[in-house]
């Protein structure tokens, strides 16, 4: 009988609501710092989130909204903007205004106590992951994860399966021994196309995404006394996510066919 051994988490939007008041604000600060009159509104940034990866997002914005923009080194400009943005993002994290989502720390600690292996599969940079963990989770949190697959460590970003395949390769596990956790359609596609059973926690930017193929869709992991809201799926009598619920999801659902969804 197959056994659940590892939990693989996306970061932005899944572990913490980092997008609207974190990354978006940092991008806008970077534009000002660089002398550009660009500004991404809450709504516009939501649309740009269809593009995975910060540098890729800037490139898509220029191509779609600034067709006459000229520079001698577009890729260099994008890389510089992203570096400045990352500095501002870490400054925002240091203020403590971007907490982990409900239930995240409790679930991670329970998983560690019960000897489940933990991994990260994200398109944000490794430095951003470390900064988020240090200011919102625990200074030693990076050591909780055997694998932190982040940033440009793979060439093809979500919805490609590459980041999850990389994480599983480093864990030396196959998809039938893992559960994935995502918050967006692109993330779900990435996980499912790598053969992973996947649980989705929505946020303000992803509540209307198509999550066909997810084991369950909830609004957050929940806490004792602070129940999650179930959007689709089964929760087997649970009101917050714990290891028992994860085992139910794992044992009572078959892995998706690779490339489905």
C-alpha positions in Angstrom: 0.0 0.0 0.0 1.3 3.4 -1.0 2.3 5.7 1.9 2.2 9.5 2.2 5.8 10.6 3.0 6.2 14.2 1.9 4.3 17.5 1.7 5.3 20.0 -1.0 4.2 23.6 -0.7 4.0 26.5 -3.0 4.8 29.8 -1.2 3.2 33.0 -2.5 -0.5 32.9 -1.9 -0.4 29.5 -0.4 1.7 29.9 2.8 1.3 33.7 2.9 -0.8 36.4 1.2 2.3 38.0 -0.3 1.0 39.2 -3.7 -1.3 42.3 -3.4 0.3 44.1 -0.5 3.8 42.6 -0.9 5.1 41.9 -4.3 2.8 44.4 -6.1 3.8 47.2 -3.7 7.5 46.3 -4.1 7.2 46.3 -7.9 5.7 49.8 -7.8 8.4 51.1 -5.5 11.0 49.6 -7.9 9.5 51.4 -10.8 9.6 54.8 -8.9 13.2 54.1 -7.8 14.2 53.5 -11.4 12.5 56.7 -12.7 9.7 54.9 -14.5 6.1 56.2 -14.4 4.7 52.6 -14.4 2.1 51.6 -11.7 0.4 48.3 -11.2 -3.1 48.6 -9.7 -4.6 45.8 -7.6 -6.7 44.8 -10.5 -3.9 45.0 -13.1 -1.6 43.0 -10.9 -4.3 40.3 -10.6 -4.3 40.0 -14.4 -0.5 39.9 -14.5 -0.4 37.0 -12.1 -1.5 34.8 -15.0 2.2 35.2 -15.9 4.4 33.1 -13.6 7.6 34.7 -12.4 8.5 38.3 -11.6 10.9 39.0 -14.4 8.5 37.3 -16.8 5.7 39.5 -15.5 7.6 42.7 -16.2 8.4 41.4 -19.7 4.8 40.6 -20.4 3.7 44.0 -19.1 6.1 45.9 -21.4 5.1 43.8 -24.4 1.4 44.2 -23.9 1.1 47.7 -22.4 4.2 49.6 -23.6 4.7 48.5 -27.3 6.7 51.7 -28.0 9.0 51.4 -25.0 12.7 51.4 -26.1 15.8 50.4 -24.2 19.3 49.2 -25.3 19.2 46.2 -23.0 15.7 45.0 -22.1 16.8 41.9 -20.3 19.3 43.9 -18.3 16.6 46.4 -17.3 14.2 43.7 -16.3 16.9 42.0 -14.2 17.8 45.3 -12.5 14.1 46.1 -11.8 13.6 42.7 -10.3 16.6 43.1 -8.1 15.4 46.5 -6.8 11.9 45.1 -6.3 13.3 42.2 -4.3 15.1 44.6 -1.9 11.8 46.5 -1.4 9.9 43.3 -0.9 12.3 42.1 1.9 11.9 45.5 3.5 8.2 45.0 3.6 8.6 41.6 5.1 10.8 43.0 7.8 7.9 45.2 9.1 5.9 42.0 10.0 2.9 43.1 7.9 2.8 39.9 5.8 1.9 37.1 8.2 1.6 33.4 7.3 -1.9 32.3 6.4 -4.2 30.7 9.1 -3.1 27.2 10.1 0.2 27.2 8.2 2.6 27.1 11.2 0.5 24.7 13.1 0.3 22.2 10.2 4.0 22.4 9.5 4.9 21.8 13.1 2.5 18.8 13.3 4.0 17.4 10.1 7.5 17.6 11.5 6.4 16.1 14.8 4.9 13.1 12.9 8.0 12.7 10.7 6.5 13.8 7.4 9.1 15.2 5.0 8.7 18.8 3.8 9.6 20.6 0.6 9.0 23.9 -1.2 8.2 24.3 -4.9 7.9 28.0 -5.8 8.8 30.4 -8.6 9.7 33.2 -6.1 13.4 33.5 -5.3 15.2 31.6 -2.7 16.1 34.9 -0.9 12.4 35.8 -0.8 11.5 32.4 0.8 14.2 32.9 3.4 13.1 36.4 4.2 9.4 35.4 4.5 10.2 32.5 6.8 12.5 34.6 9.0 10.0 37.4 9.5 6.7 35.5 9.4 7.3 31.9 10.5 10.5 31.1 12.4 14.2 31.9 12.0 15.0 28.2 11.7 12.1 27.4 9.3 14.4 26.9 6.3 15.8 23.9 8.1 12.3 22.4 8.4 12.4 21.7 4.6 14.6 19.1 3.0 14.2 20.7 -0.3 13.6 24.4 -1.2 13.1 24.5 -5.0 12.8 28.2 -5.8 13.3 30.9 -8.4 15.2 30.1 -11.6 16.4 26.7 -10.5 14.4 25.3 -13.4 14.1 26.9 -16.8 10.3 26.4 -17.4 8.2 27.9 -14.6 4.6 27.0 -13.6 2.3 25.8 -15.2 5.1 23.6 -16.4 5.7 20.6 -14.1 9.5 21.2 -13.9 9.7 22.7 -10.4 7.7 19.8 -8.8 9.7 17.2 -10.7 12.9 18.8 -9.5 11.7 18.8 -5.9 10.7 15.2 -6.0 14.0 14.2 -7.7 15.8 15.9 -4.8 13.5 14.1 -2.3 14.2 10.9 -4.1 10.4 10.2 -4.1 7.8 9.7 -6.8 4.5 11.6 -7.0 2.5 8.7 -5.4 4.3 9.4 -2.0 3.6 13.1 -1.9 0.8 15.8 -1.5 1.1 19.2 -3.1 -0.4 22.5 -1.9 -1.2 25.4 -4.3 -3.3 28.5 -4.6 -3.7 29.1 -8.3 -4.7 27.5 -11.6 -1.1 27.7 -12.9 0.2 26.1 -9.7 -2.4 23.3 -9.8 -1.5 22.6 -13.4 2.1 22.4 -12.5 1.5 20.0 -9.7 -1.1 17.8 -11.4 1.0 17.5 -14.6 3.8 16.1 -12.4 1.4 13.5 -11.1 0.7 15.0 -7.7 -2.5 14.9 -5.7 -3.1 18.6 -4.9 -5.0 20.6 -2.3 -5.8 24.2 -3.1 -6.2 27.1 -0.7 -7.6 30.1 -2.6 -6.9 33.8 -1.9 -8.3 37.1 -3.1 -6.7 36.8 -6.5 -7.5 33.2 -7.2 -11.0 32.5 -5.8 -12.5 32.4 -9.3 -9.8 30.2 -11.0 -10.7 26.8 -12.4 -9.5 24.2 -10.0 -10.7 21.1 -11.8 -8.4 18.3 -10.7 -7.8 19.4 -7.1 -8.5 17.0 -4.3 -10.2 19.8 -2.4 -10.5 23.6 -2.6 -10.6 25.6 0.7 -10.1 29.2 1.7 -7.3 28.5 4.1 -5.9 25.7 6.3 -7.9 26.7 9.3 -7.3 26.5 13.0 -9.2 24.9 16.0 -12.0 27.4 16.5 -11.4 29.0 13.1 -12.9 26.7 10.5 -11.9 26.8 6.8 -14.6 27.3 4.2 -15.0 24.3 1.8 -15.4 25.3 -1.9 -15.2 21.9 -3.5 -14.2 18.4 -2.4 -14.5 16.3 0.8 -13.1 17.1 4.2 -14.3 14.0 6.1 -15.8 15.8 9.0 -12.8 18.1 9.6 -13.0 21.9 10.1 -9.2 22.6 9.8 -6.4 20.9 8.0 -4.4 18.4 10.1 -2.4 15.3 9.3 -5.5 13.1 9.7 -7.3 15.1 7.0 -4.2 14.9 4.8 -4.1 11.2 5.2 -7.8 11.0 4.2 -7.2 13.0 1.1 -4.2 10.9 0.2 -5.7 7.5 0.9 -9.1 8.1 -0.6 -8.0 9.7 -3.9 -5.9 8.2 -6.7 -3.0 10.2 -8.2 -3.9 12.2 -11.3 -2.6 11.0 -14.7 0.5 12.9 -15.6 -0.5 15.6 -18.1 -4.1 15.7 -17.0 -6.0 18.8 -15.8 
